[in-house]
């Protein structure tokens, strides 16, 4: 019997080299940007810059080169997943830091405002004690009987590759992860009392190119949009 695992969700990973001195400077910059705040605002939730006005980190001179590298790899991701790059424009919509201290997590969520999401880690030892990235299956098509895959003594073996509800990635400096926006993800608890978990998140949007008449399935390029002023009564 041959099994055919159809319709994969494509997640890309790459270990990018980051100069140690550059990394140290970036870490210090993020600590300065965070200031005295350490959570979001619940003490058990990691500090995320986008909720504190820091959502354009790609424009900061300390992070522009990193953002350029990520953009180049997102283009590669799009090409390798079947996109005709001559028909689309790619936009970096927002970029923000996430800092997690001992005991903190990031709850399960996805980014409906984007099309492609990415994260680069500035910390970690590859073991995941400071909080693994968890990618969640939104639907487990092979559980056959709804609800079996949640476990609790059910007949599906744990961690079987054809009934996998969760995939984890352990952070380490320079690790890049790229994935579709709709993929639910979370961050496990930081159990390392001596480690600050640091990552940079990116959201990208695809549109038609500025010089083309947009097809129905792609939004026109933002240069072709018109703002609508509110008429005050």
C-alpha angles and dihedrals in degrees: 000000000000120000120210114202098204134195101019125200105232117223118176126207131184134169107227121196114244120189109241093230091049090048092051091051092049092050091051091048091053092049089052092049092049092051115174096338114103105170145035088258100282107079090231093057123082120247110259118192097215090068089053100049096269103116102122099061090141088073093057110101091230091059105032094093091050091049090051090054092049092049091053091053093047088056088052090049091053093049093049092050092056107268121146099230092200090068101050142060122212123215129191099220103181141347127195141166127243120202121186126189128192114313096011127126141178114233125234112281145129134218110252091173092066142051101213127026129196138179133196121197123219095182142034139090099235092256098095098228090127091056128298123229107247119205112197129208108233091202128020101207094182099056085090094192109059113247099019094108094065089078120215092149097319123152097255114099115240117261095004108167093230094050101038116149098174138036121188131204121197114220124239130161112285096013111143123197122188123187143155114281094239094061108109113230140174140177123242123230119287102241096173108099092196099045133084110205109221129184140158118222127204133194121198132190129201122215138161116279118270094242097051136080100249120242117233094255096056127062114239116260111276090244087069095052123102123213116231113219117215114244108225116215 
